[in-house]
Amino acid sequence: MNKVKTTGYAVMATAALAEVFYILWFFGYIPNLDEELAVKIPVLIITSTLLLILAFLGYVMATTEQPITIKPTKQSY
């Protein structure tokens, strides 16, 4: 098996195990872990990511110079 396929299988297995862990955590089957954090942490990460993307887009809009427009000239053929 080549390296890309092996990496793909490793990512797939890790995601599946993380999903099982998250479901068990979300429904409170893992002791000593607060179920509310299973919701609060992803919401915080998603909200922060979206706001950082929005801030970056605002920065790009504010600092990018307007393109120079070239007016077409009349050419007679």
A tleap script that builds the chain and sets N, CA, C and O, in Angstrom:
source leaprc.protein.ff14SB
mol = sequence {
  NMET ASN LYS VAL LYS THR THR GLY TYR ALA
  VAL MET ALA THR ALA ALA LEU ALA GLU VAL
  PHE TYR ILE LEU TRP PHE PHE GLY TYR ILE
  PRO ASN LEU ASP GLU GLU LEU ALA VAL LYS
  ILE PRO VAL LEU ILE ILE THR SER THR LEU
  LEU LEU ILE LEU ALA PHE LEU GLY TYR VAL
  MET ALA THR THR GLU GLN PRO ILE THR ILE
  LYS PRO THR LYS GLN SER CTYR
}
set mol.1.N position { 0.839 -1.168 0.000 }
set mol.1.CA position { 0.000 0.000 0.000 }
set mol.1.C position { 0.891 1.241 0.000 }
set mol.1.O position { 1.920 1.290 0.674 }
set mol.2.N position { 0.467 2.238 -0.775 }
set mol.2.CA position { 1.298 3.443 -0.815 }
set mol.2.C position { 1.022 4.344 0.384 }
set mol.2.O position { 0.090 4.118 1.156 }
set mol.3.N position { 1.845 5.354 0.515 }
set mol.3.CA position { 1.815 6.222 1.685 }
set mol.3.C position { 0.507 7.022 1.776 }
set mol.3.O position { -0.004 7.255 2.871 }
set mol.4.N position { -0.023 7.435 0.639 }
set mol.4.CA position { -1.245 8.239 0.626 }
set mol.4.C position { -2.432 7.413 1.123 }
set mol.4.O position { -3.248 7.907 1.901 }
set mol.5.N position { -2.532 6.163 0.678 }
set mol.5.CA position { -3.626 5.309 1.140 }
set mol.5.C position { -3.514 5.025 2.632 }
set mol.5.O position { -4.517 5.039 3.346 }
set mol.6.N position { -2.326 4.775 3.094 }
set mol.6.CA position { -2.118 4.519 4.519 }
set mol.6.C position { -2.525 5.736 5.347 }
set mol.6.O position { -3.184 5.605 6.379 }
set mol.7.N position { -2.130 6.910 4.889 }
set mol.7.CA position { -2.524 8.136 5.573 }
set mol.7.C position { -4.034 8.309 5.551 }
set mol.7.O position { -4.624 8.721 6.549 }
set mol.8.N position { -4.660 8.003 4.433 }
set mol.8.CA position { -6.105 8.108 4.319 }
set mol.8.C position { -6.824 7.187 5.295 }
set mol.8.O position { -7.791 7.591 5.942 }
set mol.9.N position { -6.352 5.952 5.399 }
set mol.9.CA position { -6.956 5.013 6.354 }
set mol.9.C position { -6.742 5.465 7.803 }
set mol.9.O position { -7.627 5.305 8.644 }
set mol.10.N position { -5.571 6.027 8.086 }
set mol.10.CA position { -5.290 6.508 9.441 }
set mol.10.C position { -6.211 7.684 9.795 }
set mol.10.O position { -6.732 7.752 10.908 }
set mol.11.N position { -6.410 8.599 8.855 }
set mol.11.CA position { -7.306 9.731 9.091 }
set mol.11.C position { -8.736 9.236 9.291 }
set mol.11.O position { -9.440 9.718 10.179 }
set mol.12.N position { -9.166 8.285 8.481 }
set mol.12.CA position { -10.515 7.739 8.589 }
set mol.12.C position { -10.727 7.057 9.940 }
set mol.12.O position { -11.761 7.261 10.575 }
set mol.13.N position { -9.774 6.262 10.381 }
set mol.13.CA position { -9.893 5.562 11.661 }
set mol.13.C position { -9.883 6.547 12.834 }
set mol.13.O position { -10.646 6.394 13.788 }
set mol.14.N position { -9.024 7.544 12.754 }
set mol.14.CA position { -8.968 8.551 13.808 }
set mol.14.C position { -10.279 9.319 13.901 }
set mol.14.O position { -10.769 9.583 14.999 }
set mol.15.N position { -10.847 9.679 12.754 }
set mol.15.CA position { -12.118 10.405 12.756 }
set mol.15.C position { -13.239 9.548 13.332 }
set mol.15.O position { -14.082 10.050 14.076 }
set mol.16.N position { -13.256 8.272 12.998 }
set mol.16.CA position { -14.288 7.375 13.519 }
set mol.16.C position { -14.164 7.229 15.041 }
set mol.16.O position { -15.168 7.270 15.753 }
set mol.17.N position { -12.943 7.059 15.533 }
set mol.17.CA position { -12.742 6.952 16.980 }
set mol.17.C position { -13.088 8.260 17.694 }
set mol.17.O position { -13.666 8.239 18.781 }
set mol.18.N position { -12.740 9.385 17.094 }
set mol.18.CA position { -13.079 10.673 17.691 }
set mol.18.C position { -14.593 10.866 17.736 }
set mol.18.O position { -15.116 11.429 18.698 }
set mol.19.N position { -15.295 10.408 16.711 }
set mol.19.CA position { -16.754 10.514 16.692 }
set mol.19.C position { -17.381 9.662 17.791 }
set mol.19.O position { -18.311 10.106 18.464 }
set mol.20.N position { -16.882 8.449 17.977 }
set mol.20.CA position { -17.390 7.582 19.048 }
set mol.20.C position { -17.136 8.229 20.404 }
set mol.20.O position { -18.022 8.260 21.257 }
set mol.21.N position { -15.929 8.745 20.602 }
set mol.21.CA position { -15.602 9.426 21.856 }
set mol.21.C position { -16.522 10.613 22.084 }
set mol.21.O position { -17.028 10.803 23.190 }
set mol.22.N position { -16.744 11.417 21.046 }
set mol.22.CA position { -17.580 12.607 21.182 }
set mol.22.C position { -19.024 12.231 21.519 }
set mol.22.O position { -19.649 12.888 22.352 }
set mol.23.N position { -19.560 11.190 20.890 }
set mol.23.CA position { -20.932 10.756 21.177 }
set mol.23.C position { -21.043 10.280 22.622 }
set mol.23.O position { -22.002 10.624 23.314 }
set mol.24.N position { -20.076 9.496 23.083 }
set mol.24.CA position { -20.090 9.030 24.471 }
set mol.24.C position { -19.982 10.209 25.445 }
set mol.24.O position { -20.648 10.221 26.480 }
set mol.25.N position { -19.161 11.180 25.119 }
set mol.25.CA position { -19.001 12.364 25.945 }
set mol.25.C position { -20.271 13.191 25.950 }
set mol.25.O position { -20.713 13.647 27.005 }
set mol.26.N position { -20.866 13.390 24.775 }
set mol.26.CA position { -22.066 14.209 24.638 }
set mol.26.C position { -23.223 13.664 25.468 }
set mol.26.O position { -23.964 14.436 26.076 }
set mol.27.N position { -23.386 12.345 25.500 }
set mol.27.CA position { -24.495 11.737 26.231 }
set mol.27.C position { -24.140 11.379 27.674 }
set mol.27.O position { -24.951 10.771 28.374 }
set mol.28.N position { -22.939 11.747 28.128 }
set mol.28.CA position { -22.579 11.601 29.530 }
set mol.28.C position { -22.139 10.217 29.950 }
set mol.28.O position { -22.215 9.888 31.134 }
set mol.29.N position { -21.679 9.393 29.016 }
set mol.29.CA position { -21.242 8.044 29.361 }
set mol.29.C position { -19.787 7.984 29.813 }
set mol.29.O position { -19.316 6.931 30.242 }
set mol.30.N position { -19.076 9.096 29.720 }
set mol.30.CA position { -17.692 9.146 30.177 }
set mol.30.C position { -17.682 9.906 31.506 }
set mol.30.O position { -18.006 11.093 31.538 }
set mol.31.N position { -17.318 9.244 32.585 }
set mol.31.CA position { -17.335 9.929 33.884 }
set mol.31.C position { -16.259 11.019 33.958 }
set mol.31.O position { -15.253 10.971 33.251 }
set mol.32.N position { -16.493 11.974 34.809 }
set mol.32.CA position { -15.572 13.082 35.078 }
set mol.32.C position { -15.414 14.057 33.916 }
set mol.32.O position { -14.521 14.904 33.943 }
set mol.33.N position { -16.261 13.953 32.899 }
set mol.33.CA position { -16.261 14.937 31.813 }
set mol.33.C position { -17.650 15.561 31.740 }
set mol.33.O position { -18.652 14.854 31.633 }
set mol.34.N position { -17.701 16.864 31.799 }
set mol.34.CA position { -18.958 17.590 31.786 }
set mol.34.C position { -19.579 17.524 30.388 }
set mol.34.O position { -18.925 17.844 29.395 }
set mol.35.N position { -20.857 17.102 30.322 }
set mol.35.CA position { -21.525 16.976 29.024 }
set mol.35.C position { -21.721 18.335 28.360 }
set mol.35.O position { -21.726 18.433 27.133 }
set mol.36.N position { -21.882 19.383 29.167 }
set mol.36.CA position { -22.082 20.715 28.593 }
set mol.36.C position { -20.862 21.183 27.811 }
set mol.36.O position { -20.993 21.923 26.836 }
set mol.37.N position { -19.683 20.758 28.233 }
set mol.37.CA position { -18.473 21.149 27.508 }
set mol.37.C position { -18.424 20.520 26.125 }
set mol.37.O position { -17.762 21.046 25.230 }
set mol.38.N position { -19.116 19.399 25.939 }
set mol.38.CA position { -19.157 18.766 24.624 }
set mol.38.C position { -19.874 19.648 23.616 }
set mol.38.O position { -19.665 19.513 22.411 }
set mol.39.N position { -20.706 20.538 24.093 }
set mol.39.CA position { -21.396 21.479 23.211 }
set mol.39.C position { -20.673 22.822 23.203 }
set mol.39.O position { -20.504 23.426 22.144 }
set mol.40.N position { -20.251 23.285 24.355 }
set mol.40.CA position { -19.656 24.611 24.458 }
set mol.40.C position { -18.338 24.738 23.694 }
set mol.40.O position { -18.097 25.750 23.035 }
set mol.41.N position { -17.493 23.726 23.778 }
set mol.41.CA position { -16.179 23.815 23.129 }
set mol.41.C position { -16.300 23.895 21.607 }
set mol.41.O position { -15.696 24.787 21.011 }
set mol.42.N position { -17.061 22.995 20.939 }
set mol.42.CA position { -17.185 23.126 19.481 }
set mol.42.C position { -17.861 24.428 19.045 }
set mol.42.O position { -17.481 25.010 18.029 }
set mol.43.N position { -18.854 24.887 19.800 }
set mol.43.CA position { -19.513 26.152 19.453 }
set mol.43.C position { -18.510 27.302 19.555 }
set mol.43.O position { -18.489 28.179 18.691 }
set mol.44.N position { -17.687 27.306 20.593 }
set mol.44.CA position { -16.662 28.332 20.748 }
set mol.44.C position { -15.668 28.294 19.585 }
set mol.44.O position { -15.310 29.338 19.040 }
set mol.45.N position { -15.227 27.110 19.209 }
set mol.45.CA position { -14.258 26.972 18.117 }
set mol.45.C position { -14.860 27.434 16.792 }
set mol.45.O position { -14.216 28.163 16.038 }
set mol.46.N position { -16.091 27.014 16.508 }
set mol.46.CA position { -16.741 27.394 15.250 }
set mol.46.C position { -16.982 28.896 15.201 }
set mol.46.O position { -16.710 29.529 14.182 }
set mol.47.N position { -17.485 29.473 16.281 }
set mol.47.CA position { -17.754 30.908 16.317 }
set mol.47.C position { -16.460 31.708 16.178 }
set mol.47.O position { -16.411 32.677 15.421 }
set mol.48.N position { -15.430 31.316 16.891 }
set mol.48.CA position { -14.148 32.016 16.806 }
set mol.48.C position { -13.568 31.944 15.402 }
set mol.48.O position { -13.047 32.936 14.893 }
set mol.49.N position { -13.654 30.787 14.778 }
set mol.49.CA position { -13.131 30.616 13.426 }
set mol.49.C position { -13.871 31.511 12.440 }
set mol.49.O position { -13.242 32.186 11.625 }
set mol.50.N position { -15.190 31.523 12.505 }
set mol.50.CA position { -15.969 32.356 11.589 }
set mol.50.C position { -15.679 33.845 11.802 }
set mol.50.O position { -15.568 34.596 10.833 }
set mol.51.N position { -15.557 34.273 13.051 }
set mol.51.CA position { -15.265 35.678 13.314 }
set mol.51.C position { -13.851 36.064 12.877 }
set mol.51.O position { -13.630 37.183 12.413 }
set mol.52.N position { -12.899 35.151 13.021 }
set mol.52.CA position { -11.541 35.437 12.539 }
set mol.52.C position { -11.499 35.528 11.013 }
set mol.52.O position { -10.786 36.367 10.462 }
set mol.53.N position { -12.256 34.675 10.333 }
set mol.53.CA position { -12.341 34.755 8.872 }
set mol.53.C position { -12.969 36.081 8.458 }
set mol.53.O position { -12.500 36.731 7.524 }
set mol.54.N position { -14.033 36.480 9.157 }
set mol.54.CA position { -14.685 37.754 8.869 }
set mol.54.C position { -13.725 38.919 9.102 }
set mol.54.O position { -13.676 39.847 8.295 }
set mol.55.N position { -12.968 38.883 10.188 }
set mol.55.CA position { -11.995 39.942 10.463 }
set mol.55.C position { -10.920 39.989 9.390 }
set mol.55.O position { -10.507 41.073 8.977 }
set mol.56.N position { -10.460 38.831 8.934 }
set mol.56.CA position { -9.448 38.789 7.880 }
set mol.56.C position { -9.989 39.372 6.580 }
set mol.56.O position { -9.291 40.122 5.897 }
set mol.57.N position { -11.228 39.033 6.235 }
set mol.57.CA position { -11.826 39.588 5.017 }
set mol.57.C position { -11.963 41.106 5.124 }
set mol.57.O position { -11.713 41.816 4.150 }
set mol.58.N position { -12.355 41.610 6.288 }
set mol.58.CA position { -12.427 43.050 6.485 }
set mol.58.C position { -11.072 43.708 6.344 }
set mol.58.O position { -10.962 44.781 5.749 }
set mol.59.N position { -10.037 43.083 6.882 }
set mol.59.CA position { -8.678 43.613 6.767 }
set mol.59.C position { -8.250 43.677 5.300 }
set mol.59.O position { -7.689 44.677 4.853 }
set mol.60.N position { -8.518 42.610 4.563 }
set mol.60.CA position { -8.143 42.579 3.145 }
set mol.60.C position { -8.895 43.654 2.377 }
set mol.60.O position { -8.312 44.330 1.529 }
set mol.61.N position { -10.187 43.821 2.662 }
set mol.61.CA position { -10.974 44.850 1.973 }
set mol.61.C position { -10.466 46.252 2.307 }
set mol.61.O position { -10.456 47.132 1.446 }
set mol.62.N position { -10.051 46.457 3.537 }
set mol.62.CA position { -9.618 47.783 3.968 }
set mol.62.C position { -8.229 48.142 3.462 }
set mol.62.O position { -7.948 49.321 3.248 }
set mol.63.N position { -7.357 47.171 3.266 }
set mol.63.CA position { -5.968 47.479 2.922 }
set mol.63.C position { -5.617 47.247 1.464 }
set mol.63.O position { -4.522 47.615 1.037 }
set mol.64.N position { -6.497 46.656 0.697 }
set mol.64.CA position { -6.202 46.397 -0.711 }
set mol.64.C position { -6.478 47.653 -1.529 }
set mol.64.O position { -7.532 48.274 -1.394 }
set mol.65.N position { -5.535 48.013 -2.365 }
set mol.65.CA position { -5.711 49.185 -3.217 }
set mol.65.C position { -6.678 48.864 -4.351 }
set mol.65.O position { -6.745 47.738 -4.844 }
set mol.66.N position { -7.410 49.878 -4.739 }
set mol.66.CA position { -8.352 49.700 -5.837 }
set mol.66.C position { -7.571 49.517 -7.139 }
set mol.66.O position { -6.535 50.152 -7.338 }
set mol.67.N position { -8.062 48.657 -8.019 }
set mol.67.CA position { -7.355 48.461 -9.286 }
set mol.67.C position { -7.482 49.705 -10.173 }
set mol.67.O position { -8.485 50.418 -10.131 }
set mol.68.N position { -6.470 49.937 -10.951 }
set mol.68.CA position { -6.477 51.069 -11.876 }
set mol.68.C position { -7.312 50.677 -13.089 }
set mol.68.O position { -7.069 49.650 -13.722 }
set mol.69.N position { -8.289 51.504 -13.398 }
set mol.69.CA position { -9.120 51.202 -14.558 }
set mol.69.C position { -8.554 51.907 -15.775 }
set mol.69.O position { -8.178 53.078 -15.721 }
set mol.70.N position { -8.502 51.195 -16.834 }
set mol.70.CA position { -7.994 51.739 -18.087 }
set mol.70.C position { -9.198 51.969 -18.984 }
set mol.70.O position { -9.946 51.043 -19.298 }
set mol.71.N position { -9.373 53.231 -19.394 }
set mol.71.CA position { -10.498 53.556 -20.246 }
set mol.71.C position { -10.166 53.144 -21.680 }
set mol.71.O position { -9.083 53.427 -22.192 }
set mol.72.N position { -11.125 52.470 -22.309 }
set mol.72.CA position { -10.858 52.072 -23.706 }
set mol.72.C position { -10.842 53.311 -24.616 }
set mol.72.O position { -11.597 54.264 -24.426 }
set mol.73.N position { -9.980 53.254 -25.572 }
set mol.73.CA position { -9.910 54.358 -26.563 }
set mol.73.C position { -10.592 53.925 -27.830 }
set mol.73.O position { -10.644 52.738 -28.154 }
set mol.74.N position { -11.124 54.912 -28.554 }
set mol.74.CA position { -11.774 54.614 -29.826 }
set mol.74.C position { -10.721 54.299 -30.865 }
set mol.74.O position { -9.760 55.042 -31.064 }
set mol.75.N position { -10.930 53.212 -31.496 }
set mol.75.CA position { -10.036 52.853 -32.594 }
set mol.75.C position { -10.892 52.690 -33.841 }
set mol.75.O position { -11.923 52.018 -33.808 }
set mol.76.N position { -10.485 53.275 -34.890 }
set mol.76.CA position { -11.230 53.123 -36.132 }
set mol.76.C position { -10.574 52.046 -36.945 }
set mol.76.O position { -9.352 51.988 -37.077 }
set mol.77.N position { -11.399 51.210 -37.477 }
set mol.77.CA position { -10.874 50.103 -38.279 }
set mol.77.C position { -11.192 50.328 -39.715 }
set mol.77.O position { -10.837 49.508 -40.562 }
savepdb mol mol.pdb
quit
